[in-house]
């Protein structure tokens, strides 16, 4: 799935699939299952920020970037690898 970095820091996130489920990995912190809301939107709950939503933007069936939304802030994550 890939590794992603936000435009404002150097903290990375990884997206992985396990047993047909999508997870977000926050290095050295937690593994969060993502639940499909629509074709390109998912939601989850993190110990650090609570409930959040992610909107994925694909190109050739590959996620190129996503928007992470929690509360009043939005973070843009670009694909690294």
MOUR-V958891 format. One line per field, one symbol per residue. ss: DSSP state (~ for helix, > for strand, _ for the rest). phi: phi as a letter, one per 30 degrees, with the letter a starting at -180 (. if undefined). A space follows every 10 residues. Layout:
ss=???
phi=???
This chain:
ss=_>>>>>____ _>>>>>>>__ >>>>>>___> >>>>>>____ >>>>>>___> >>>>>>>>>_ _>>>>>>>>> __>>>>>>>_ _
phi=.kcbbddcbc dcbccbcbhi ccbccceiba cbdccdcbec cbbabcddci dbbbccbcbh ibdcabccbb icbbccccdc b
